[in-house]
Amino acid sequence: MGSTPVIATKSMFTGGSPVIIPFLTAGFPDVRTFRDAALAAWESGAGALEIGMPFSDPLADGPAIQHSSQAALDKGITIPRVLELTGQLRARLPIPIFLMGYLNPVMRMGLDEFAGAARAAGANGTIVPDCPIEEAGAWLEASRRHHLDNVFLVAPTSSDERIRRIERRSTVFSYCVSIAGVTGARRDVSAATKSYLGRVRRIMKKPYVVGFGISRPEHVRQLHGLADGFVVGSALVPLLERGRQAGPARVAGLVKSLVKAARET
């Protein structure tokens, strides 16, 4: 691991249109399908990849991601295995890779050890939903030592001042959750979500992406100008369960449609 140079995170935002970021739970529904889906997503225009680190109590995730996480755990996808899979994808993917997971397994491994191992595997950075900026000092220090980017979450309930503090802590970009709730594919984008992202746009100077509910090209079109990228995760879970042959192809199809919508805006 670590033999392939890690492409700079800021490269995500140089294409002139919002970046599409698939979220795939490591090892779900099986290792081969996971790898094939990641490669198919990149070939379909994904500008970065978010790899979910399976955890038994994923508090920010809805039923679909919870299901994928438990299924991966049942198949033995531990943190060392996640890092091994990250290294395998790093050797083949010329796009940024982010590890999304929860603080307990990171602390159990050791903050410094995990940060070093994640960077050695080829990860660009991490997203740790249950690590608020007020308690992130030690994790930020470990990440800096190993040149690992930090991405912190902005919520609809975040005050203007808190949004500014989150932006300062996030090294290249921040992650806006579209609703005050858990992940999950949704039918429509609400007026409240548009208003919230408009407020973030007025405040933030650095790029930010939006996730939690993005599942259709219409969502990307409806949020034109209100985000620099879109994360799609829950909508991919049922596609991957179609099997080794159909799953990655269906993931590719959805990613391709989202990329097309992003480039139309």
C-alpha positions in Angstrom: 0.0 0.0 0.0 1.0 3.6 -0.5 3.0 3.1 -3.7 0.6 5.1 -5.7 0.7 8.9 -5.2 -2.4 10.4 -3.6 -4.1 12.9 -5.9 -4.7 16.2 -4.2 -8.2 16.7 -2.7 -8.6 20.1 -4.3 -8.5 18.5 -7.7 -12.1 17.4 -7.1 -13.3 21.0 -7.7 -11.3 21.9 -10.8 -13.7 20.4 -13.4 -16.0 23.4 -13.7 -19.1 21.5 -12.6 -20.2 19.9 -9.3 -18.5 16.6 -8.4 -20.5 13.4 -7.9 -19.2 11.3 -5.0 -20.5 7.8 -4.6 -20.6 6.3 -1.1 -19.9 2.6 -1.0 -19.7 0.5 2.2 -16.4 -1.4 2.1 -16.9 -5.0 1.2 -20.7 -4.8 0.5 -22.3 -6.9 -0.8 -19.0 -8.8 -1.2 -15.5 -7.7 -1.8 -15.4 -8.2 -5.6 -18.7 -6.4 -6.2 -17.6 -3.5 -4.0 -14.3 -3.2 -6.0 -16.1 -3.5 -9.4 -18.7 -0.9 -8.3 -16.0 1.6 -7.3 -14.2 1.2 -10.6 -17.5 1.4 -12.5 -18.4 4.6 -10.7 -15.1 6.2 -11.6 -15.4 5.2 -15.2 -18.9 6.8 -15.2 -17.5 10.1 -14.2 -17.4 10.1 -10.4 -14.9 12.7 -9.1 -14.2 11.2 -5.8 -15.1 8.1 -3.7 -16.4 7.8 -0.2 -15.7 4.4 1.4 -17.9 3.5 4.4 -16.1 1.8 7.3 -18.6 -0.7 8.7 -19.7 -0.1 12.3 -22.3 -1.7 14.5 -23.9 1.6 15.6 -23.8 4.0 12.6 -25.8 6.8 14.2 -25.9 9.1 11.2 -27.1 6.4 8.8 -30.6 5.3 7.8 -31.8 1.8 7.2 -30.1 1.2 3.8 -26.6 2.1 5.0 -27.2 0.4 8.3 -28.0 -2.8 6.4 -24.9 -2.6 4.2 -22.7 -1.9 7.3 -24.1 -4.9 9.2 -23.8 -7.2 6.2 -20.2 -6.2 5.7 -19.4 -6.7 9.4 -21.0 -10.2 9.2 -18.5 -11.0 6.4 -15.5 -9.9 8.4 -14.9 -6.4 7.0 -12.8 -5.0 9.9 -10.9 -1.7 9.8 -7.6 -3.4 8.7 -9.6 -5.0 5.9 -11.1 -1.6 4.9 -7.6 -0.2 4.7 -6.5 -3.1 2.6 -9.3 -2.5 0.2 -8.6 1.2 0.1 -5.0 0.4 -0.9 -6.2 -1.8 -3.7 -8.5 0.9 -5.1 -5.9 3.6 -4.7 -3.7 1.7 -7.0 -6.4 1.9 -9.7 -8.3 5.1 -9.1 -6.9 8.5 -10.0 -9.5 10.3 -7.9 -9.6 11.3 -4.2 -10.7 8.7 -1.7 -12.3 9.5 1.7 -13.0 7.1 4.5 -16.3 7.7 6.3 -16.7 6.1 9.7 -17.2 6.5 13.4 -14.9 7.5 16.2 -15.0 4.4 18.3 -13.1 2.1 15.9 -10.6 4.9 15.2 -9.9 5.5 18.8 -9.7 1.7 19.4 -6.9 1.5 16.8 -5.3 4.7 18.1 -5.7 8.1 16.4 -2.2 8.4 15.2 -1.9 4.8 14.1 -5.2 5.0 12.2 -4.3 8.3 10.5 -0.9 6.9 9.4 -2.4 3.7 8.1 -5.2 5.5 6.3 -2.7 7.8 4.5 -0.4 4.8 3.8 -3.4 3.0 2.2 -3.9 6.0 -0.1 -6.8 7.8 1.5 -7.0 11.5 1.1 -9.0 12.2 4.2 -11.8 11.2 6.6 -15.4 12.0 7.5 -16.2 11.2 11.1 -19.8 12.2 11.8 -19.6 11.7 15.6 -16.5 13.8 16.1 -17.7 17.4 16.5 -15.2 20.2 16.0 -15.2 21.1 19.7 -13.8 17.6 20.5 -11.6 17.1 17.4 -8.3 18.6 18.7 -6.4 15.3 19.1 -7.8 13.9 15.8 -6.9 17.0 13.9 -3.3 16.9 15.2 -3.0 13.2 14.2 -4.5 14.0 10.8 -2.1 16.9 10.2 0.9 14.7 11.1 0.0 12.3 8.4 -1.3 14.8 5.8 -4.8 13.5 6.0 -7.6 15.9 5.2 -10.5 16.4 7.6 -14.1 16.9 6.4 -16.6 18.1 9.0 -20.4 18.1 8.8 -22.7 21.1 8.6 -26.4 20.6 9.6 -29.5 22.6 8.8 -29.5 23.5 12.5 -26.0 24.9 12.5 -25.8 28.6 13.3 -23.9 31.0 10.9 -21.1 31.3 13.4 -20.8 27.5 13.8 -20.7 27.1 10.0 -17.8 29.5 9.9 -16.0 27.4 12.6 -16.7 24.2 10.7 -15.3 25.7 7.6 -12.1 26.6 9.4 -11.6 23.1 10.7 -12.4 21.4 7.4 -9.1 21.4 5.4 -10.4 21.6 1.8 -14.2 21.2 1.9 -17.1 20.6 4.2 -20.1 18.2 4.0 -23.6 19.6 4.3 -26.2 17.1 5.4 -29.4 18.0 3.6 -31.8 17.4 6.5 -31.7 17.2 10.3 -31.9 13.4 10.2 -30.2 10.2 8.9 -29.2 9.1 5.5 -31.7 7.7 3.1 -32.9 8.2 -0.5 -35.7 10.7 -0.7 -38.2 11.7 -3.4 -37.9 15.5 -3.5 -35.7 18.4 -2.4 -37.6 20.6 0.0 -37.7 24.4 -0.1 -36.1 24.3 3.4 -33.1 22.4 2.0 -32.7 25.0 -0.7 -32.9 27.9 1.8 -30.4 26.2 4.1 -27.9 25.6 1.3 -28.4 29.2 0.1 -27.4 30.4 3.6 -24.3 28.1 3.5 -23.4 29.5 0.1 -23.4 33.0 1.4 -21.2 32.1 4.4 -18.7 29.6 3.1 -15.6 30.5 1.0 -14.3 27.0 0.7 -16.1 24.3 -1.4 -18.8 22.1 0.2 -20.7 19.0 -0.9 -24.2 17.9 0.1 -25.5 14.5 0.9 -28.2 12.6 2.9 -31.0 12.0 0.4 -29.3 12.7 -3.0 -30.6 9.9 -5.3 -31.8 11.3 -8.6 -30.6 13.6 -11.4 -33.5 15.9 -10.5 -32.0 16.5 -7.1 -28.8 17.7 -8.7 -30.7 20.0 -11.1 -32.9 21.4 -8.3 -29.8 22.3 -6.3 -28.0 24.0 -9.2 -25.6 26.6 -7.8 -26.1 25.6 -4.2 -23.3 23.0 -3.8 -19.9 22.1 -5.2 -20.6 18.3 -5.1 -23.2 15.7 -4.3 -22.8 12.5 -2.4 -25.0 9.5 -3.3 -25.1 6.5 -1.0 -28.4 5.0 0.1 -29.7 4.8 -3.4 -26.7 2.6 -4.4 -27.4 -0.1 -1.8 -30.4 -1.8 -3.5 -28.6 -1.6 -6.8 -25.6 -3.5 -5.5 -27.8 -6.2 -4.1 -28.8 -7.1 -7.7 -25.7 -9.3 -7.9 -22.1 -9.3 -9.1 -23.0 -8.8 -12.7 -25.9 -6.3 -12.5 -24.9 -4.4 -9.4 -21.9 -2.5 -10.6 -23.6 -1.8 -14.0 -26.6 -0.3 -12.2 -24.3 1.8 -10.0 -22.5 3.0 -13.1 -25.9 4.0 -14.7 -27.0 6.0 -11.8 -23.6 7.8 -11.4 -23.6 8.5 -15.1 -27.0 10.1 -14.9 -26.0 12.3 -11.9 -22.8 13.4 -13.6 -24.8 14.3 -16.7 -27.2 16.4 -14.6 -24.2 18.1 -12.9 -22.6 19.0 -16.2 -25.9 20.5 -17.5 -26.1 23.0 -14.7 
